[in-house]
Amino acid sequence: MVHLAASNILEQPFINITNIIWSFDHTTNRVNILLVKRDNQPYNGYWALPETFMRFQESADEAALRLVKEKIGMALSGSHTEQLATFTNKLRTPGDRTLSLAYMTFLPDKPQLKAGYGASDARWFSMGYGDNCYTFSDGQQTFQTAINSTETMFYAKFVKANLDPTKHLAFDHEWILKIACDRIRNKLDYQPNILLVLGAKFTLKDARMVYSPFLKTPVNKIDNSNFKKSHNKLFTDMGTTTENRPGRPARVYKLAAL
């Protein structure tokens, strides 16, 4: 029987829930994420993804939904949230070892925000893209996802960096956000849950506007006919829109999996 030294056993790491909360702005036609400005240490004054510690009596899924309710006052069903990944690198947080269970939540509308406990501000940041990253901007400041291709490369650079709070997110949230964007992009052709941000129904044009930043392609370069043909099995036709628009009424769809 092998006996492990007590110093080699991690008995009680902190476990937090990090939630990438997505929405869609129907005025600007842009995908958005929620960022909060931290009001405590570590990383006081840095923008970050919303987080909460998991409580003793709740599951990780329940904690993720509670975080949404506490931050923006919206009660959602589990169908709007999916687990992304678990982040355990020992370099990801200063001080006590903290593991993060990351979730993604897709809001059916874009509510007004009010900073809650532990935050001095909360804002929606619109999604864009560069050659080797995705970007998120509120019009005043812009953050980008990690450009490193591997976890090892990211944390090796991260631990040596003196991060500027006007250019970088707290903790390893640039890496978590990269993983989130890559996951959504990789699932666009078979499980596009990101379209939940459009609400119960959407037009093909709406869907293409959501796909556009993840594909790093202008929406007018995504051919509507080809898009409809290649995604036919993913969408259920719900008839025509009742909105009063000029021209022929557009057809509306919902995700077939729901």
Secondary structure as a PSIPRED ss2 file (coil, helix, strand):
# PSIPRED VFORMAT (PSIPRED V4.0)

   1 M C   1.000  0.000  0.000
   2 V C   1.000  0.000  0.000
   3 H C   1.000  0.000  0.000
   4 L C   1.000  0.000  0.000
   5 A C   1.000  0.000  0.000
   6 A H   0.000  1.000  0.000
   7 S H   0.000  1.000  0.000
   8 N H   0.000  1.000  0.000
   9 I C   1.000  0.000  0.000
  10 L C   1.000  0.000  0.000
  11 E C   1.000  0.000  0.000
  12 Q C   1.000  0.000  0.000
  13 P C   1.000  0.000  0.000
  14 F E   0.000  0.000  1.000
  15 I E   0.000  0.000  1.000
  16 N E   0.000  0.000  1.000
  17 I E   0.000  0.000  1.000
  18 T E   0.000  0.000  1.000
  19 N E   0.000  0.000  1.000
  20 I E   0.000  0.000  1.000
  21 I E   0.000  0.000  1.000
  22 W E   0.000  0.000  1.000
  23 S E   0.000  0.000  1.000
  24 F E   0.000  0.000  1.000
  25 D E   0.000  0.000  1.000
  26 H C   1.000  0.000  0.000
  27 T C   1.000  0.000  0.000
  28 T C   1.000  0.000  0.000
  29 N C   1.000  0.000  0.000
  30 R E   0.000  0.000  1.000
  31 V E   0.000  0.000  1.000
  32 N E   0.000  0.000  1.000
  33 I E   0.000  0.000  1.000
  34 L E   0.000  0.000  1.000
  35 L E   0.000  0.000  1.000
  36 V E   0.000  0.000  1.000
  37 K E   0.000  0.000  1.000
  38 R E   0.000  0.000  1.000
  39 D C   1.000  0.000  0.000
  40 N C   1.000  0.000  0.000
  41 Q C   1.000  0.000  0.000
  42 P C   1.000  0.000  0.000
  43 Y C   1.000  0.000  0.000
  44 N C   1.000  0.000  0.000
  45 G C   1.000  0.000  0.000
  46 Y C   1.000  0.000  0.000
  47 W E   0.000  0.000  1.000
  48 A E   0.000  0.000  1.000
  49 L C   1.000  0.000  0.000
  50 P C   1.000  0.000  0.000
  51 E E   0.000  0.000  1.000
  52 T E   0.000  0.000  1.000
  53 F E   0.000  0.000  1.000
  54 M C   1.000  0.000  0.000
  55 R C   1.000  0.000  0.000
  56 F C   1.000  0.000  0.000
  57 Q C   1.000  0.000  0.000
  58 E C   1.000  0.000  0.000
  59 S C   1.000  0.000  0.000
  60 A H   0.000  1.000  0.000
  61 D H   0.000  1.000  0.000
  62 E H   0.000  1.000  0.000
  63 A H   0.000  1.000  0.000
  64 A H   0.000  1.000  0.000
  65 L H   0.000  1.000  0.000
  66 R H   0.000  1.000  0.000
  67 L H   0.000  1.000  0.000
  68 V H   0.000  1.000  0.000
  69 K H   0.000  1.000  0.000
  70 E H   0.000  1.000  0.000
  71 K H   0.000  1.000  0.000
  72 I H   0.000  1.000  0.000
  73 G C   1.000  0.000  0.000
  74 M C   1.000  0.000  0.000
  75 A C   1.000  0.000  0.000
  76 L C   1.000  0.000  0.000
  77 S C   1.000  0.000  0.000
  78 G H   0.000  1.000  0.000
  79 S H   0.000  1.000  0.000
  80 H H   0.000  1.000  0.000
  81 T E   0.000  0.000  1.000
  82 E E   0.000  0.000  1.000
  83 Q E   0.000  0.000  1.000
  84 L E   0.000  0.000  1.000
  85 A E   0.000  0.000  1.000
  86 T E   0.000  0.000  1.000
  87 F E   0.000  0.000  1.000
  88 T C   1.000  0.000  0.000
  89 N C   1.000  0.000  0.000
  90 K C   1.000  0.000  0.000
  91 L C   1.000  0.000  0.000
  92 R C   1.000  0.000  0.000
  93 T C   1.000  0.000  0.000
  94 P C   1.000  0.000  0.000
  95 G C   1.000  0.000  0.000
  96 D C   1.000  0.000  0.000
  97 R C   1.000  0.000  0.000
  98 T E   0.000  0.000  1.000
  99 L E   0.000  0.000  1.000
 100 S E   0.000  0.000  1.000
 101 L E   0.000  0.000  1.000
 102 A E   0.000  0.000  1.000
 103 Y E   0.000  0.000  1.000
 104 M E   0.000  0.000  1.000
 105 T E   0.000  0.000  1.000
 106 F E   0.000  0.000  1.000
 107 L C   1.000  0.000  0.000
 108 P C   1.000  0.000  0.000
 109 D C   1.000  0.000  0.000
 110 K C   1.000  0.000  0.000
 111 P C   1.000  0.000  0.000
 112 Q C   1.000  0.000  0.000
 113 L C   1.000  0.000  0.000
 114 K C   1.000  0.000  0.000
 115 A C   1.000  0.000  0.000
 116 G C   1.000  0.000  0.000
 117 Y C   1.000  0.000  0.000
 118 G C   1.000  0.000  0.000
 119 A E   0.000  0.000  1.000
 120 S E   0.000  0.000  1.000
 121 D E   0.000  0.000  1.000
 122 A E   0.000  0.000  1.000
 123 R E   0.000  0.000  1.000
 124 W E   0.000  0.000  1.000
 125 F E   0.000  0.000  1.000
 126 S E   0.000  0.000  1.000
 127 M E   0.000  0.000  1.000
 128 G E   0.000  0.000  1.000
 129 Y E   0.000  0.000  1.000
 130 G C   1.000  0.000  0.000
 131 D C   1.000  0.000  0.000
 132 N C   1.000  0.000  0.000
 133 C C   1.000  0.000  0.000
 134 Y E   0.000  0.000  1.000
 135 T E   0.000  0.000  1.000
 136 F E   0.000  0.000  1.000
 137 S E   0.000  0.000  1.000
 138 D C   1.000  0.000  0.000
 139 G C   1.000  0.000  0.000
 140 Q C   1.000  0.000  0.000
 141 Q C   1.000  0.000  0.000
 142 T E   0.000  0.000  1.000
 143 F E   0.000  0.000  1.000
 144 Q E   0.000  0.000  1.000
 145 T C   1.000  0.000  0.000
 146 A C   1.000  0.000  0.000
 147 I C   1.000  0.000  0.000
 148 N C   1.000  0.000  0.000
 149 S C   1.000  0.000  0.000
 150 T C   1.000  0.000  0.000
 151 E H   0.000  1.000  0.000
 152 T H   0.000  1.000  0.000
 153 M H   0.000  1.000  0.000
 154 F H   0.000  1.000  0.000
 155 Y H   0.000  1.000  0.000
 156 A H   0.000  1.000  0.000
 157 K H   0.000  1.000  0.000
 158 F H   0.000  1.000  0.000
 159 V C   1.000  0.000  0.000
 160 K C   1.000  0.000  0.000
 161 A C   1.000  0.000  0.000
 162 N C   1.000  0.000  0.000
 163 L C   1.000  0.000  0.000
 164 D C   1.000  0.000  0.000
 165 P C   1.000  0.000  0.000
 166 T C   1.000  0.000  0.000
 167 K C   1.000  0.000  0.000
 168 H C   1.000  0.000  0.000
 169 L C   1.000  0.000  0.000
 170 A C   1.000  0.000  0.000
 171 F C   1.000  0.000  0.000
 172 D C   1.000  0.000  0.000
 173 H H   0.000  1.000  0.000
 174 E H   0.000  1.000  0.000
 175 W H   0.000  1.000  0.000
 176 I H   0.000  1.000  0.000
 177 L H   0.000  1.000  0.000
 178 K H   0.000  1.000  0.000
 179 I H   0.000  1.000  0.000
 180 A H   0.000  1.000  0.000
 181 C H   0.000  1.000  0.000
 182 D H   0.000  1.000  0.000
 183 R H   0.000  1.000  0.000
 184 I H   0.000  1.000  0.000
 185 R H   0.000  1.000  0.000
 186 N H   0.000  1.000  0.000
 187 K H   0.000  1.000  0.000
 188 L C   1.000  0.000  0.000
 189 D C   1.000  0.000  0.000
 190 Y C   1.000  0.000  0.000
 191 Q C   1.000  0.000  0.000
 192 P C   1.000  0.000  0.000
 193 N H   0.000  1.000  0.000
 194 I H   0.000  1.000  0.000
 195 L H   0.000  1.000  0.000
 196 L H   0.000  1.000  0.000
 197 V H   0.000  1.000  0.000
 198 L H   0.000  1.000  0.000
 199 G C   1.000  0.000  0.000
 200 A C   1.000  0.000  0.000
 201 K C   1.000  0.000  0.000
 202 F E   0.000  0.000  1.000
 203 T C   1.000  0.000  0.000
 204 L H   0.000  1.000  0.000
 205 K H   0.000  1.000  0.000
 206 D H   0.000  1.000  0.000
 207 A H   0.000  1.000  0.000
 208 R H   0.000  1.000  0.000
 209 M H   0.000  1.000  0.000
 210 V H   0.000  1.000  0.000
 211 Y H   0.000  1.000  0.000
 212 S H   0.000  1.000  0.000
 213 P H   0.000  1.000  0.000
 214 F H   0.000  1.000  0.000
 215 L H   0.000  1.000  0.000
 216 K C   1.000  0.000  0.000
 217 T C   1.000  0.000  0.000
 218 P C   1.000  0.000  0.000
 219 V H   0.000  1.000  0.000
 220 N H   0.000  1.000  0.000
 221 K H   0.000  1.000  0.000
 222 I C   1.000  0.000  0.000
 223 D C   1.000  0.000  0.000
 224 N H   0.000  1.000  0.000
 225 S H   0.000  1.000  0.000
 226 N H   0.000  1.000  0.000
 227 F H   0.000  1.000  0.000
 228 K H   0.000  1.000  0.000
 229 K H   0.000  1.000  0.000
 230 S H   0.000  1.000  0.000
 231 H C   1.000  0.000  0.000
 232 N H   0.000  1.000  0.000
 233 K H   0.000  1.000  0.000
 234 L H   0.000  1.000  0.000
 235 F E   0.000  0.000  1.000
 236 T E   0.000  0.000  1.000
 237 D E   0.000  0.000  1.000
 238 M E   0.000  0.000  1.000
 239 G E   0.000  0.000  1.000
 240 T E   0.000  0.000  1.000
 241 T C   1.000  0.000  0.000
 242 T C   1.000  0.000  0.000
 243 E C   1.000  0.000  0.000
 244 N C   1.000  0.000  0.000
 245 R C   1.000  0.000  0.000
 246 P C   1.000  0.000  0.000
 247 G C   1.000  0.000  0.000
 248 R C   1.000  0.000  0.000
 249 P C   1.000  0.000  0.000
 250 A C   1.000  0.000  0.000
 251 R E   0.000  0.000  1.000
 252 V E   0.000  0.000  1.000
 253 Y E   0.000  0.000  1.000
 254 K E   0.000  0.000  1.000
 255 L E   0.000  0.000  1.000
 256 A C   1.000  0.000  0.000
 257 A C   1.000  0.000  0.000
 258 L C   1.000  0.000  0.000
